[in-house]
Amino acid sequence: RTLDGGALQPVLLGEPGVGKSSIVATLARVVRGDVARVSPVRHELSLPKDLLRRRIILVTVPDMLSGALYVNHLEHKLKLIVANCQKSGTILFLDNVASFTGAGSSTPDPDSDVANLLVPFLSRGALRVIATATPEDWMVVGRLRPAFARLFTPIRVPETTPEETTAVLTARAHDWSQRYRVRFCPGALPEAL
C-alpha cells in the first residue's frame, strides 16, 4: 500500500540474509509482468494499477557518485535521475540505504551527502523509492539523518521458518532440476537446512 502514491516510502527492515533484496527483485518481476517465474508457492497478487506501469531499478552509492567530483555535480546528477524517473515512472531501489548517509560528502557538512540531497525530492513526492536496511543500520540512519528517515515507513521482514523454507525449496526443485540437470533425492531439501 505504501507504493501506490502514499506519502511515505517503504524501507524493508530485517537481518542480513532474510530476503529483503529478493522481495524487491520479485516485486520488480511482478511489475514487469513476469508473474509465472515469481513464486512457485502461489499467492494472490493484487497490486495497484499505477504500480503495474512502473519499473524498479537498483541504484547503488557508486552509481550516484560516479562522475560527480563536487557536490554541485552530485546535485545536478540527482536532478537528472529524478527527472528521468518521473518521466518513465521508475521506482529506485536503494539497497542498504544506510550506505547513502555520508556518501558523496567530502566535508563534515551533513547537508551534502546523498541521503540529505534526496530529502527534497522524496518529501514533495517527486521520487519513489524502495529501500532496505538492517534494524541496526536503520537506527543509525534515524539518528544521523532524521529528516531522511521520517520519509520512510518501516516494514519488518522476519526470518522464514524451516517449514516455509522447505516449502519454497520443494516448489523450486523441479525448476532447478530442469535448469541445472540435477535430481534431488527425497529428503535432501529438508536436510539442506
Secondary structure, 3 states (H helix, E strand, C coil): CCCCCCCCEEEEECCCCCCHHHHHHHHHHHHHCCHHHCCCCCCCCCCCCCHHHCEEEECCHHHHHCCCCCHHHHHHHHHHHHHHHHHHCEEEEECCHHHHCCCCCCCCCHHHCHHHHHHHHHHCCCCEEEEEECHHHHHHHHHHCHHHHCCEEEEECCCCCHHHHHHHHHHHHHHHHHHHCCCCCCCHHHHHC
